[in-house]
Amino acid sequence: MPELQRLRFDHAPALLRFEQENRAYFAASVPDRGDHYFAHFDARHRELMAEQAAGLHFFHVLVGSSSEVLGRVNLVDVEGGSAELGYRIAEQAAGRGLATAAVREVCALAVAEYELTTLRAVTTLDNPGSRAVLARTGFVTTGEIELDGRQGLKFVRDLQDARVEAEPAPGVIG
């Protein structure tokens, strides 16, 4: 059963493999990270870990039974009790409910550990899977947005509502 873990330094090799193996799959629905991301992955990973330590972001990886990264769920731009949610699941793990379970778990962590009250998210119109995950996890549409030339939607989730309390406690996703 996959487990959601806070991103650590030692996740770097598995995280890089995850990003490389799924690059084309992700690029079909979200903006590509670009060659620079991969060429300078180690330096960027160190920067992200420093930003996480400073409380600017909270990064998570969904780790499989063989220590492979199956997904990531991040809370970025943390400020004033709010953050932006972002997530991606490996092609080989898609369609199994992992994104929904991981987003639910991160919503619970956002309240219990990070003391957040609101999460924001965006996705493109041509990404129905992501829109479905957001709808299943209590996000509501707040408007339209353009993302790298593609039409999209903005979403928000009020973490002070009763739905967070009804969700399972953080732990193993299954």
Solvent accessible surface area in square Angstrom, and as a share of the most:
residue,aa,sasa,rsa
1,M,157,0.70
2,P,18,0.11
3,E,73,0.33
4,L,15,0.08
5,Q,38,0.17
6,R,94,0.34
7,L,2,0.01
8,R,111,0.41
9,F,123,0.51
10,D,98,0.51
11,H,12,0.05
12,A,14,0.11
13,P,81,0.51
14,A,14,0.11
15,L,1,0.01
16,L,43,0.22
17,R,124,0.45
18,F,4,0.02
19,E,2,0.01
20,Q,97,0.43
21,E,135,0.60
22,N,9,0.05
23,R,74,0.27
24,A,85,0.66
25,Y,80,0.30
26,F,12,0.05
27,A,42,0.32
28,A,78,0.61
29,S,29,0.19
30,V,40,0.23
31,P,59,0.37
32,D,68,0.35
33,R,86,0.32
34,G,25,0.24
35,D,102,0.53
36,H,134,0.60
37,Y,27,0.10
38,F,34,0.14
39,A,79,0.61
40,H,91,0.40
41,F,9,0.04
42,D,88,0.46
43,A,41,0.31
44,R,92,0.34
45,H,7,0.03
46,R,137,0.50
47,E,87,0.39
48,L,17,0.08
49,M,20,0.09
50,A,64,0.49
51,E,49,0.22
52,Q,12,0.06
53,A,93,0.72
54,A,74,0.57
55,G,29,0.28
56,L,88,0.44
57,H,25,0.11
58,F,22,0.09
59,F,7,0.03
60,H,3,0.01
61,V,1,0.00
62,L,0,0.00
63,V,14,0.08
64,G,9,0.09
65,S,108,0.69
66,S,91,0.59
67,S,80,0.51
68,E,59,0.27
69,V,8,0.05
70,L,8,0.04
71,G,0,0.00
72,R,7,0.03
73,V,0,0.00
74,N,19,0.10
75,L,0,0.00
76,V,41,0.23
77,D,84,0.44
78,V,30,0.17
79,E,139,0.62
80,G,83,0.79
81,G,21,0.21
82,S,21,0.14
83,A,0,0.00
84,E,49,0.22
85,L,6,0.03
86,G,31,0.30
87,Y,42,0.16
88,R,36,0.13
89,I,19,0.10
90,A,2,0.01
91,E,103,0.46
92,Q,127,0.56
93,A,0,0.00
94,A,42,0.33
95,G,86,0.83
96,R,138,0.51
97,G,41,0.40
98,L,14,0.07
99,A,16,0.13
100,T,10,0.06
101,A,29,0.23
102,A,0,0.00
103,V,0,0.00
104,R,79,0.29
105,E,16,0.07
106,V,0,0.00
107,C,0,0.00
108,A,11,0.09
109,L,19,0.09
110,A,0,0.00
111,V,57,0.33
112,A,78,0.60
113,E,111,0.50
114,Y,26,0.10
115,E,141,0.63
116,L,8,0.04
117,T,49,0.28
118,T,40,0.23
119,L,0,0.00
120,R,85,0.31
121,A,2,0.02
122,V,50,0.29
123,T,8,0.04
124,T,3,0.02
125,L,84,0.42
126,D,88,0.46
127,N,24,0.12
128,P,88,0.55
129,G,45,0.44
130,S,16,0.10
131,R,73,0.27
132,A,37,0.29
133,V,8,0.05
134,L,1,0.00
135,A,68,0.53
136,R,128,0.47
137,T,3,0.02
138,G,7,0.07
139,F,9,0.04
140,V,83,0.47
141,T,75,0.44
142,T,80,0.47
143,G,24,0.23
144,E,129,0.58
145,I,54,0.27
146,E,114,0.51
147,L,37,0.18
148,D,110,0.57
149,G,60,0.58
150,R,61,0.22
151,Q,95,0.42
152,G,1,0.01
153,L,32,0.16
154,K,81,0.34
155,F,12,0.05
156,V,43,0.25
157,R,1,0.01
158,D,73,0.38
159,L,5,0.03
160,Q,127,0.57
161,D,37,0.19
162,A,74,0.58
163,R,115,0.42
164,V,14,0.08
165,E,148,0.66
166,A,89,0.69
167,E,28,0.13
168,P,97,0.61
169,A,89,0.69
170,P,58,0.37
171,G,36,0.35
172,V,98,0.56
173,I,8,0.04
174,G,88,0.85
